[in-house]
Amino acid sequence: MKNIKLLLIGLSVVAFSCTDLEVEELDSVVVDSPTGEFSGVDPTANLTNAYVATANSLGSQDNTYALMEVSSDAQLVPTRGTDWGDNGVWRTLHQHTWDATHQFVLNAWNNQNSNVFSLNQIIAPQSEANPQQLAEAKFLRALNVMLILDLWGQVPFRAADDGPDVLPEVLTRQEAVDLIEEDLSNTTIENLPAIGPGNDAEILRASQASAHFLRAKFYLNKHIFLGAPSGSAPENADMDRVIEAVDAVTAAGFSLEEDFFEIFDPAPDNESVFTLERDAGGRIWNGLHYNHNEFPGNAGGGWNGFCTTAEFYAMFEGPESNDEGSGQELRRGYVPNDSLGFGFLVGQQYDFDGNPLTTRNGDPLAFSAELPGLAGNGEATGIRMLKYHPENGGAFPSRQILFRYADAVLMKAEAELWKGNSGVALQIVNDLRELRDASPLTSLDAEEMLAERGRELYIEFWRRQDQVRFGTFTDTWSYKDNTEEFRVLFPIPNLAISTNPNLEQNPGY
């Protein structure tokens, strides 16, 4: 064999400004072996590259992130004039009208599968990875395989020493679940470093705590990964595994932070379990207005795209106003009259000197809850969401949180709820709500559990997965009428099927 190839015909790299879509076509990803056969890779260098690749595949505003969040009820990207038109790629995600040619679906598929193949090479015996390197690679492979299984329901798999003439086999759901379980085995976890909170550099890499967190996330969704109907109940034994895994994260020293928005400051905190070394600029500027341009490090202003719906905003406790001190719960945030706000930005916006901002036409820059639709919007329609703030870490903070302890706490509460222990679950949720200045709930059911996850974890990657698990992903919501059940999975890209006949298109596409 002259080359080991991962055949990703049509692999695309997409670079966005606020309005432009530029695509560069690549033929394939090629790995050369000087001996003509696969003889291993440098595990140190390739593992570093694998962390970077995983962070890049998740950390941008498009591709995998867009499939995970923009397809949900929490986020949308309306077209404003010609801005954010981009041939409808954003609108079709929110409307659930995508097809097998959608550019983000193709890019996400290529990125996540490329990550898995690169990790297969590190894990291969020829690479002679040491026990910790092997464990880190298996942690990353479990994460990437889980995402592929979650989004598409089938996982193509190419061994490190397969030649270019060998088509990747396609794992069944059970085989993919077995692979994840094997990669997150006790042996894997024991070979990872024991890292507690506050180690800002160390939580950029796998640890025992992050592996336990991923194990909890996996078992919470395992029944869905195996093909159970959306919204169906999981097995109690798997919920016991969720609780056990979350307890292990707690035992590692992680805990809830009292100041909600300081969690998203790059400074060390007690909640961040695993972070991506990928700047969070896209989580800041994709929703802020063009005239939000007097803030540190980004004189060019925002990109004026991403926002949320009025009904998602209404899930939070508080009056209609988000003025500072209006009595809203902490997580909903506030808009002060002398600076840029935190959380949900609604109403009049201000600069650092307390001057009210205007649109480019000179009208008051007051973000409104209602939009006329997904197209035909003005500059100020739509409530914006801001967790990472340019005052905390600059215009492009250097990390994004993927695993956060509050998510683990809510996973444990949900597991208890599925097991029928609603009183235990309610107490866990109310302890969190008290810390977030929200009134205690008097009861807790599946609908309220999903809502609480939304209130705590908005724009943190997991909303689509949560909606699928609770059976609401195919419901209607603002600017989305499609209720086709098959949309719980994305289509296999046409280009992938054309290059690997072992793949079968998901039903409905």
Secondary structure, 3 states (H helix, E strand, C coil): CCEEEECCCCEEEEEECCCCEEEEEECCEEEECCCCCCCCCCHHHHHHHHHHHHHHHHHCCCHHHHHHHCCCCCCECCCECCECCHHHHHHHHHHCCCCCCCHHHHHHHHHHHHHHHHHHHHHCHHHCCCHHHHHHHHHHHHHHHHHHHHHHCCEEECCCCCCCCCCCEEECHHHHHHHHHHHCCHHHHHCCCCCCCCCCCHHHCCCHHHHHHHHHHHHHHHHHHCCCCCCCCCCHHHHHHHHHHHHHHHHCCCCCCCCCHHHHCCCCCCCEEEEECCCCHHHHHCCCCCCCCCCCCCCCCCCCCCEECHHHHCCCCCCCCCECCCCCCHHHEEECCCCCCEEEECEECECCCCCECECCCCCECEEECCCCCCCCCCCCECEEEECCCCCCCCCCCCCEEEEEHHHHHHHHHHHHHHCCCHHHHHHHHHHHHHHCCCCCCCCCCHHHHHHHHHHHHCCCCCHHHHHHHHCCCCCCECCECCCCHHHHCCCCCHHHHHHCCCCCCCCCC
